[in-house]
Amino acid sequence: MKILTWNINSVRLRLPLLARLAEELSPDVICLQETKVIDDLFPKDGIAALGYKHQHFHGMKSYNGVAILSKKKFDDVNVLHRAGREDCRHIAVKINGIDIHNLYVPAGGDIPDRAQNEKFGHKLDFVDDVNAFFKKSYKKDSPVIAVGDFNIAPFEHDVWSHKQLLDVVSHTPIEVEKLGKWREGLDWADSSREFIPDSEKCYTWWSYRNQDWKKSNRGRRLDHIWVTQPLKKSLKAHHIHQEARDWEKASDHVPLMVTVKT
């Protein structure tokens, strides 16, 4: 089963890019974040025409929104709310006995201080809540996959400059610490770092502010696919589709895909 995650930054605007992605990579399951559309206007028919007849989505106007699109049928679906808000950031499905969670962690604003920036405080609370949820809901031997735009680049080589970004939201020590506790909660395996050594640079996001993103290469690894230990040995392949960053009207995130033997 090929599982892909992508912050698409508006599913209706980038439906042609989703079609291109489906043709080029043919994932079995596509998890989208930042769909930016209410459920009544979600492009169900257009996506079904791409081969993804099984769809679970939860969205709102102009902001946030998550969706799971699948060629395989769902055994169960859920909408979940985090940190006291109902802002369309967490849904889940069960496929072939595996729970797949799609999450869009808040970006957190620009100031890494919860006393000055409520958005940053909410981000930290969200990550704590997610960690508590998974520890309460599953055991370490449960087959679970968590994917999405986590908006945190945890390791030194997940950002273009560790020293320069230590006080920039997405790579601050407190965010990294909380993401680490979430990862430790179920002893998750971080799939990208199962295939790419920690010593190598690895990015999934490049800012729109960089006119030549390839030349500057000031990226961050904000998008993740984690699996619990029973699925770690089933990870067979990993791909970051950097080509998508050069597509016309591209998202600033690129798709991340893993192949899991089921």
TAQUI-V940731 format. One record per residue. N is the residue number from 0. PHI is phi in radians with two decimals (none if undefined). PSI is psi in radians with two decimals (none if undefined). Layout:
n->N phi->PHI psi->PSI
n->N phi->PHI psi->PSI
This chain:
n->0 phi->none psi->2.15
n->1 phi->-1.66 psi->2.10
n->2 phi->-2.01 psi->2.24
n->3 phi->-2.17 psi->2.46
n->4 phi->-2.14 psi->2.49
n->5 phi->-2.73 psi->2.18
n->6 phi->-1.39 psi->1.80
n->7 phi->-1.48 psi->-0.32
n->8 phi->0.99 psi->0.97
n->9 phi->1.76 psi->1.80
n->10 phi->-1.24 psi->-0.57
n->11 phi->-1.28 psi->-0.73
n->12 phi->-1.10 psi->-0.65
n->13 phi->-1.93 psi->0.44
n->14 phi->-1.02 psi->-0.70
n->15 phi->-1.07 psi->-0.58
n->16 phi->-1.25 psi->-0.60
n->17 phi->-1.12 psi->-0.68
n->18 phi->-1.10 psi->-0.73
n->19 phi->-1.12 psi->-0.72
n->20 phi->-1.08 psi->-0.79
n->21 phi->-1.06 psi->-0.66
n->22 phi->-1.26 psi->-0.71
n->23 phi->-1.33 psi->-0.65
n->24 phi->-1.96 psi->-0.38
n->25 phi->0.84 psi->0.92
n->26 phi->-1.18 psi->2.65
n->27 phi->-1.40 psi->-0.60
n->28 phi->-2.31 psi->2.26
n->29 phi->-2.06 psi->2.15
n->30 phi->-1.90 psi->2.12
n->31 phi->-1.93 psi->2.56
n->32 phi->-2.17 psi->2.79
n->33 phi->0.99 psi->0.90
n->34 phi->-1.25 psi->-0.49
n->35 phi->1.02 psi->0.76
n->36 phi->-2.68 psi->2.47
n->37 phi->-1.22 psi->2.75
n->38 phi->-1.05 psi->-0.65
n->39 phi->-1.12 psi->-0.40
n->40 phi->-1.87 psi->0.11
n->41 phi->-1.09 psi->2.35
n->42 phi->-1.34 psi->1.14
n->43 phi->-1.04 psi->-0.84
n->44 phi->-1.17 psi->-0.73
n->45 phi->-1.09 psi->-0.65
n->46 phi->-1.31 psi->-0.66
n->47 phi->-1.07 psi->-0.61
n->48 phi->-1.16 psi->-0.34
n->49 phi->-1.46 psi->-0.11
n->50 phi->1.90 psi->0.05
n->51 phi->-1.87 psi->1.40
n->52 phi->-1.39 psi->-0.38
n->53 phi->-1.71 psi->2.04
n->54 phi->-2.37 psi->2.38
n->55 phi->-2.34 psi->2.15
n->56 phi->-2.56 psi->2.75
n->57 phi->-2.62 psi->1.97
n->58 phi->-2.45 psi->3.02
n->59 phi->-2.50 psi->2.89
n->60 phi->-1.21 psi->2.20
n->61 phi->1.30 psi->-0.34
n->62 phi->-2.33 psi->2.71
n->63 phi->0.93 psi->-2.52
n->64 phi->1.61 psi->2.37
n->65 phi->-2.36 psi->2.66
n->66 phi->-2.61 psi->2.56
n->67 phi->-2.15 psi->2.12
n->68 phi->-2.03 psi->2.35
n->69 phi->-2.53 psi->2.53
n->70 phi->-1.45 psi->-0.29
n->71 phi->-1.80 psi->2.58
n->72 phi->-1.26 psi->2.67
n->73 phi->-1.57 psi->2.38
n->74 phi->-1.52 psi->-0.37
n->75 phi->-2.86 psi->2.69
n->76 phi->-2.41 psi->2.63
n->77 phi->-2.56 psi->2.56
n->78 phi->-1.93 psi->2.25
n->79 phi->-2.15 psi->2.62
n->80 phi->-2.09 psi->2.49
n->81 phi->-2.18 psi->2.54
n->82 phi->0.93 psi->0.66
n->83 phi->1.35 psi->0.23
n->84 phi->-2.25 psi->2.68
n->85 phi->-1.98 psi->1.27
n->86 phi->-2.08 psi->0.53
n->87 phi->1.05 psi->1.00
n->88 phi->-2.20 psi->0.00
n->89 phi->-2.69 psi->2.06
n->90 phi->-2.34 psi->2.90
n->91 phi->-2.60 psi->2.67
n->92 phi->-2.40 psi->2.86
n->93 phi->-2.05 psi->2.23
n->94 phi->-2.32 psi->2.18
n->95 phi->0.91 psi->0.66
n->96 phi->1.42 psi->0.05
n->97 phi->-1.90 psi->2.23
n->98 phi->-1.44 psi->2.21
n->99 phi->-2.03 psi->2.10
n->100 phi->-1.88 psi->2.29
n->101 phi->-1.97 psi->2.10
n->102 phi->-2.22 psi->2.49
n->103 phi->-2.14 psi->1.68
n->104 phi->-1.26 psi->2.39
n->105 phi->-0.96 psi->2.53
n->106 phi->-1.17 psi->-0.71
n->107 phi->1.73 psi->0.15
n->108 phi->1.24 psi->-2.86
n->109 phi->-1.83 psi->-0.38
n->110 phi->-1.81 psi->2.06
n->111 phi->-1.42 psi->0.98
n->112 phi->-2.59 psi->2.00
n->113 phi->-1.19 psi->-0.40
n->114 phi->-1.23 psi->-0.54
n->115 phi->-1.73 psi->-0.33
n->116 phi->-2.41 psi->1.79
n->117 phi->-1.06 psi->-0.58
n->118 phi->-1.10 psi->-0.66
n->119 phi->-1.20 psi->-0.73
n->120 phi->-1.04 psi->-0.74
n->121 phi->-1.12 psi->-0.67
n->122 phi->-1.05 psi->-0.82
n->123 phi->-1.10 psi->-0.73
n->124 phi->-1.13 psi->-0.66
n->125 phi->-1.06 psi->-0.83
n->126 phi->-1.12 psi->-0.71
n->127 phi->-1.06 psi->-0.74
n->128 phi->-1.15 psi->-0.74
n->129 phi->-1.06 psi->-0.79
n->130 phi->-1.02 psi->-0.82
n->131 phi->-1.11 psi->-0.70
n->132 phi->-1.06 psi->-0.86
n->133 phi->-1.15 psi->-0.70
n->134 phi->-1.16 psi->-0.57
n->135 phi->-1.36 psi->-0.58
n->136 phi->-1.57 psi->-0.40
n->137 phi->-2.39 psi->2.83
n->138 phi->-1.81 psi->2.89
n->139 phi->-1.14 psi->-0.34
n->140 phi->-1.70 psi->0.21
n->141 phi->-1.38 psi->2.44
n->142 phi->-1.42 psi->1.80
n->143 phi->-2.38 psi->2.51
n->144 phi->-2.20 psi->2.30
n->145 phi->-2.10 psi->2.20
n->146 phi->-2.31 psi->2.89
n->147 phi->2.45 psi->-3.04
n->148 phi->-1.54 psi->1.74
n->149 phi->-1.48 psi->-0.19
n->150 phi->1.01 psi->0.43
n->151 phi->-2.40 psi->2.27
n->152 phi->-1.83 psi->1.80
n->153 phi->-1.37 psi->-0.57
n->154 phi->-1.85 psi->2.88
n->155 phi->-0.95 psi->-0.73
n->156 phi->-1.69 psi->0.30
n->157 phi->-1.58 psi->0.00
n->158 phi->-2.38 psi->2.77
n->159 phi->-1.24 psi->-0.47
n->160 phi->-2.58 psi->1.83
n->161 phi->-1.02 psi->-0.81
n->162 phi->-1.14 psi->-0.75
n->163 phi->-1.30 psi->-0.33
n->164 phi->-1.86 psi->0.11
n->165 phi->-1.09 psi->-0.44
n->166 phi->-1.96 psi->0.37
n->167 phi->-1.90 psi->2.27
n->168 phi->-0.97 psi->2.26
n->169 phi->2.01 psi->-0.31
n->170 phi->-2.40 psi->0.28
n->171 phi->-1.28 psi->2.69
n->172 phi->-0.98 psi->-0.67
n->173 phi->-1.19 psi->-0.67
n->174 phi->-1.15 psi->-0.79
n->175 phi->-1.08 psi->-0.71
n->176 phi->-1.08 psi->-0.82
n->177 phi->-1.20 psi->-0.66
n->178 phi->-1.14 psi->-0.65
n->179 phi->-1.09 psi->-0.68
n->180 phi->-1.16 psi->-0.68
n->181 phi->-1.07 psi->-0.80
n->182 phi->-1.10 psi->-0.68
n->183 phi->-1.25 psi->-0.42
n->184 phi->-0.96 psi->-0.78
n->185 phi->-2.01 psi->0.24
n->186 phi->1.00 psi->0.82
n->187 phi->-1.08 psi->2.56
n->188 phi->-1.72 psi->2.19
n->189 phi->-1.46 psi->1.81
n->190 phi->-1.04 psi->-0.69
n->191 phi->-1.04 psi->-0.71
n->192 phi->-1.44 psi->-0.08
n->193 phi->-1.32 psi->-0.49
n->194 phi->-1.81 psi->-0.51
n->195 phi->-2.03 psi->2.10
n->196 phi->-1.01 psi->2.61
n->197 phi->-1.00 psi->-0.42
n->198 phi->-1.38 psi->-0.17
n->199 phi->-1.78 psi->2.50
n->200 phi->-1.13 psi->2.47
n->201 phi->-2.64 psi->2.07
n->202 phi->-2.27 psi->2.69
n->203 phi->-2.29 psi->0.01
n->204 phi->-2.49 psi->2.37
n->205 phi->-2.36 psi->2.26
n->206 phi->-1.07 psi->2.56
n->207 phi->-1.12 psi->-0.37
n->208 phi->-1.20 psi->-0.37
n->209 phi->-1.50 psi->1.91
n->210 phi->-1.09 psi->-0.66
n->211 phi->-2.07 psi->1.54
n->212 phi->-1.14 psi->-0.57
n->213 phi->-1.21 psi->-0.77
n->214 phi->-1.17 psi->-0.81
n->215 phi->-1.32 psi->-0.66
n->216 phi->0.87 psi->0.72
n->217 phi->-1.59 psi->1.26
n->218 phi->-1.75 psi->3.05
n->219 phi->-2.52 psi->2.63
n->220 phi->-1.70 psi->1.59
n->221 phi->-1.76 psi->-0.31
n->222 phi->-1.82 psi->2.41
n->223 phi->-2.44 psi->2.64
n->224 phi->-2.28 psi->2.00
n->225 phi->-1.93 psi->2.54
n->226 phi->-2.29 psi->2.61
n->227 phi->-1.31 psi->2.89
n->228 phi->-0.99 psi->-0.64
n->229 phi->-1.07 psi->-0.37
n->230 phi->-1.74 psi->-0.18
n->231 phi->-1.01 psi->-0.77
n->232 phi->-1.22 psi->-0.23
n->233 phi->-1.59 psi->-0.09
n->234 phi->-1.21 psi->2.10
n->235 phi->-1.97 psi->-0.45
n->236 phi->-2.75 psi->2.77
n->237 phi->-2.55 psi->2.42
n->238 phi->-2.62 psi->2.27
n->239 phi->-1.87 psi->2.03
n->240 phi->-1.52 psi->1.28
n->241 phi->-1.09 psi->-0.42
n->242 phi->-0.98 psi->-0.52
n->243 phi->-1.15 psi->-0.36
n->244 phi->-1.23 psi->-0.31
n->245 phi->-1.70 psi->-0.04
n->246 phi->-1.16 psi->2.67
n->247 phi->-1.11 psi->2.35
n->248 phi->1.00 psi->0.77
n->249 phi->-1.22 psi->2.67
n->250 phi->-1.26 psi->2.75
n->251 phi->-1.37 psi->-0.19
n->252 phi->-1.75 psi->2.66
n->253 phi->-1.99 psi->2.73
n->254 phi->-1.19 psi->2.53
n->255 phi->-2.14 psi->2.28
n->256 phi->-2.36 psi->2.48
n->257 phi->-2.22 psi->2.71
n->258 phi->-1.91 psi->2.18
n->259 phi->-2.06 psi->2.19
n->260 phi->-1.32 psi->2.13
n->261 phi->-2.11 psi->none
